[in-house]
Amino acid sequence: MSRVVPVDLGARSYEVHIGPGLLARAGALIAPLLARPRVAVLTDDTVAAAHLDALRAGLGDIDMVALSLPPGEGTKSWSALQRSVDWLLEQRVERRDVVVALGGGVIGDLAGFAAAILRRGVRFVQIPTSLLAQVDSSVGGKTGINAAAGKNLVGAFHQPSLVLADTDVLDTLTPRDFLAGYGEVAKYGLLGDAEFFAWLETHGPALARGDGDLRAQAVERSVRMKADIVMRDETEQGDRALLNLGHTFCHALEAATGYSDRLLHGEGVAIGCALAFELSARMGLCAQEDPSRVRAHLAAMGMRKDLSDIPGDLPGADALIELMAQDKKVVDGQLRMILARGIGDAFVTGDVPPAVLRDVLRDALGKKI
């Protein structure tokens, strides 16, 4: 039995189905959305090799055409967007049709944005195949691509019509990819649910080892938290910004590492959360023990937790701060960050002393003031 989390947004409402075996049931779940028995799938080469045949079988009598793109963050680009839109037009995808995003966060963001701009808006279904996408990027309607100036700076809010999070597909992830997604899971406990973070401290290792029921519980709890925030603040005017805990640091680090395999997004989120708690402690907002507790859990999970865990050279503190200034949360030139008063108690603020931020980064980089 799958777990169902409703996302109540009026005319844009949809359901998130979570559990094993959903690819095999995809046809029955997607069919009610279709004006004609046909879907166009956007995916990447790695996911296609692992799951495209299973999706085709699960769709049954629904005809499927598919475009497979190269894997990796580089696919969230203008060129891949143009290729995707041109292909969808070649396939004569109409306004009443449905585009399916089969993949992780990159494909979900790209396919959702392509659907948003195709014929001024075509419906799409998210079938997230990574832990990160299942708990975060597939829910909430944020779609987009990266620009030279920074990550996710071009995009649109375009809600999916359905999300199918098949937890069986998580078994095909590499340990590194799974743990990168776990960075987003831990984030939910850190930003607004201390009890969930404590649950993760107890059950996280077993979850990482492959316990399917624990994985489904973690995905459901994360999705429920995100859905609740999205329903209150769909277009990130207030509370939804809390979901970016760790992301301002993360996006700067991703830019500094060239959006490469040196640092996966979820790894950057985990390191960013640790830095956000360190900054909060330095500012006297949370207990000095909180950053240590965050890092201790990440370490127990075998995850990256410090800047020193990123291979290769990084730019200095001032250069990282300059990259942080490109963040979408900048308002009137002022950087807004998500900090914490404690585990499970995050808040948004524009009152971050530049000198303290610089010191935190310098110390993390191992450089002397």
FENCORWO-V117540 format. One record per residue. N is the residue number from 1. RES is the residue in three letters. SS is DSSP state (A for helix, B for strand, O for the rest). D_FIRST is the distance of its C-alpha to the first C-alpha in whole Angstrom. Layout:
n: {N;N}
res: {RES;RES}
ss: {SS;SS}
d_first: {D_FIRST;D_FIRST}
This chain:
n: {1;2;3;4;5;6;7;8;9;10;11;12;13;14;15;16;17;18;19;20;21;22;23;24;25;26;27;28;29;30;31;32;33;34;35;36;37;38;39;40;41;42;43;44;45;46;47;48;49;50;51;52;53;54;55;56;57;58;59;60;61;62;63;64;65;66;67;68;69;70;71;72;73;74;75;76;77;78;79;80;81;82;83;84;85;86;87;88;89;90;91;92;93;94;95;96;97;98;99;100;101;102;103;104;105;106;107;108;109;110;111;112;113;114;115;116;117;118;119;120;121;122;123;124;125;126;127;128;129;130;131;132;133;134;135;136;137;138;139;140;141;142;143;144;145;146;147;148;149;150;151;152;153;154;155;156;157;158;159;160;161;162;163;164;165;166;167;168;169;170;171;172;173;174;175;176;177;178;179;180;181;182;183;184;185;186;187;188;189;190;191;192;193;194;195;196;197;198;199;200;201;202;203;204;205;206;207;208;209;210;211;212;213;214;215;216;217;218;219;220;221;222;223;224;225;226;227;228;229;230;231;232;233;234;235;236;237;238;239;240;241;242;243;244;245;246;247;248;249;250;251;252;253;254;255;256;257;258;259;260;261;262;263;264;265;266;267;268;269;270;271;272;273;274;275;276;277;278;279;280;281;282;283;284;285;286;287;288;289;290;291;292;293;294;295;296;297;298;299;300;301;302;303;304;305;306;307;308;309;310;311;312;313;314;315;316;317;318;319;320;321;322;323;324;325;326;327;328;329;330;331;332;333;334;335;336;337;338;339;340;341;342;343;344;345;346;347;348;349;350;351;352;353;354;355;356;357;358;359;360;361;362;363;364;365;366;367;368;369}
res: {MET;SER;ARG;VAL;VAL;PRO;VAL;ASP;LEU;GLY;ALA;ARG;SER;TYR;GLU;VAL;HIS;ILE;GLY;PRO;GLY;LEU;LEU;ALA;ARG;ALA;GLY;ALA;LEU;ILE;ALA;PRO;LEU;LEU;ALA;ARG;PRO;ARG;VAL;ALA;VAL;LEU;THR;ASP;ASP;THR;VAL;ALA;ALA;ALA;HIS;LEU;ASP;ALA;LEU;ARG;ALA;GLY;LEU;GLY;ASP;ILE;ASP;MET;VAL;ALA;LEU;SER;LEU;PRO;PRO;GLY;GLU;GLY;THR;LYS;SER;TRP;SER;ALA;LEU;GLN;ARG;SER;VAL;ASP;TRP;LEU;LEU;GLU;GLN;ARG;VAL;GLU;ARG;ARG;ASP;VAL;VAL;VAL;ALA;LEU;GLY;GLY;GLY;VAL;ILE;GLY;ASP;LEU;ALA;GLY;PHE;ALA;ALA;ALA;ILE;LEU;ARG;ARG;GLY;VAL;ARG;PHE;VAL;GLN;ILE;PRO;THR;SER;LEU;LEU;ALA;GLN;VAL;ASP;SER;SER;VAL;GLY;GLY;LYS;THR;GLY;ILE;ASN;ALA;ALA;ALA;GLY;LYS;ASN;LEU;VAL;GLY;ALA;PHE;HIS;GLN;PRO;SER;LEU;VAL;LEU;ALA;ASP;THR;ASP;VAL;LEU;ASP;THR;LEU;THR;PRO;ARG;ASP;PHE;LEU;ALA;GLY;TYR;GLY;GLU;VAL;ALA;LYS;TYR;GLY;LEU;LEU;GLY;ASP;ALA;GLU;PHE;PHE;ALA;TRP;LEU;GLU;THR;HIS;GLY;PRO;ALA;LEU;ALA;ARG;GLY;ASP;GLY;ASP;LEU;ARG;ALA;GLN;ALA;VAL;GLU;ARG;SER;VAL;ARG;MET;LYS;ALA;ASP;ILE;VAL;MET;ARG;ASP;GLU;THR;GLU;GLN;GLY;ASP;ARG;ALA;LEU;LEU;ASN;LEU;GLY;HIS;THR;PHE;CYS;HIS;ALA;LEU;GLU;ALA;ALA;THR;GLY;TYR;SER;ASP;ARG;LEU;LEU;HIS;GLY;GLU;GLY;VAL;ALA;ILE;GLY;CYS;ALA;LEU;ALA;PHE;GLU;LEU;SER;ALA;ARG;MET;GLY;LEU;CYS;ALA;GLN;GLU;ASP;PRO;SER;ARG;VAL;ARG;ALA;HIS;LEU;ALA;ALA;MET;GLY;MET;ARG;LYS;ASP;LEU;SER;ASP;ILE;PRO;GLY;ASP;LEU;PRO;GLY;ALA;ASP;ALA;LEU;ILE;GLU;LEU;MET;ALA;GLN;ASP;LYS;LYS;VAL;VAL;ASP;GLY;GLN;LEU;ARG;MET;ILE;LEU;ALA;ARG;GLY;ILE;GLY;ASP;ALA;PHE;VAL;THR;GLY;ASP;VAL;PRO;PRO;ALA;VAL;LEU;ARG;ASP;VAL;LEU;ARG;ASP;ALA;LEU;GLY;LYS;LYS;ILE}
ss: {O;O;B;B;B;B;B;O;O;A;A;A;O;B;B;B;B;B;B;O;O;O;A;A;A;A;A;A;A;A;A;O;O;O;O;O;O;B;B;B;B;B;B;B;A;A;A;A;A;A;A;A;A;A;A;A;A;A;A;O;O;O;B;B;B;B;B;B;B;O;O;O;A;A;A;O;O;A;A;A;A;A;A;A;A;A;A;A;A;A;O;O;O;O;O;O;O;B;B;B;B;B;B;O;A;A;A;A;A;A;A;A;A;A;A;A;A;A;A;A;O;O;B;B;B;B;B;B;O;O;A;A;A;A;A;A;A;O;O;O;O;B;B;B;B;B;B;O;O;B;B;B;B;B;B;B;B;O;O;O;O;B;B;B;B;B;A;A;A;A;A;A;O;O;A;A;A;A;A;A;A;A;A;A;A;A;A;A;A;A;A;A;O;A;A;A;A;A;A;A;A;A;A;A;A;A;A;A;A;O;O;A;A;A;A;A;A;A;A;A;A;A;A;A;A;A;A;A;A;A;A;A;O;O;O;O;O;O;A;A;A;A;A;A;O;O;A;A;A;A;A;A;A;A;A;A;O;O;O;O;O;O;O;O;A;A;A;A;A;A;A;A;A;A;A;A;A;A;A;A;A;A;O;O;O;O;O;A;A;A;A;A;A;A;A;A;A;A;A;A;O;O;O;O;O;O;A;A;A;O;O;O;O;O;O;O;A;A;A;A;A;A;A;A;O;O;O;O;O;O;B;O;O;B;O;O;B;B;B;B;B;B;O;O;B;B;B;B;B;O;O;O;O;A;A;A;A;A;A;A;A;A;A;A;O;O;O;O;O}
d_first: {0;4;7;10;13;16;19;22;25;26;27;25;22;18;15;13;10;9;7;8;9;10;13;13;11;14;16;14;13;17;19;19;21;24;27;28;25;26;25;27;25;27;26;28;30;28;24;26;26;23;21;23;23;19;19;21;20;16;19;20;23;23;26;26;29;28;31;30;32;33;31;32;33;36;34;34;37;40;40;36;36;39;38;34;36;38;36;34;37;38;35;36;33;33;32;30;28;25;26;23;23;21;22;23;25;28;27;25;28;30;28;27;31;32;30;32;35;35;36;36;32;30;26;24;20;19;17;18;19;20;19;22;21;17;18;22;23;21;20;23;26;28;29;32;35;37;41;44;44;41;37;35;38;38;35;33;31;28;25;22;21;17;16;13;13;11;12;13;16;17;18;21;22;26;26;28;26;23;25;27;23;23;26;25;22;25;27;24;25;29;29;28;26;28;25;23;26;26;23;23;26;25;22;23;24;21;19;22;22;18;16;13;11;14;14;11;13;16;15;13;16;18;17;17;21;22;20;23;26;25;25;28;30;29;32;33;36;35;32;30;33;31;28;31;32;34;34;37;38;36;37;40;40;38;41;43;41;41;38;38;36;38;35;32;31;28;31;33;31;31;35;35;34;36;39;38;38;41;43;41;43;46;46;46;43;41;42;43;40;37;38;38;35;33;35;35;31;31;33;31;28;31;31;34;35;39;41;43;39;40;42;45;47;46;49;50;49;51;49;46;47;48;45;43;45;44;40;39;39;43;45;48;49;47;44;41;39;36;38;37;38;36;32;30;33;34;36;38;41;44;47;46;50;50;52;50;47;50;50;46;46;50;49;45;47;49;52;55;56}
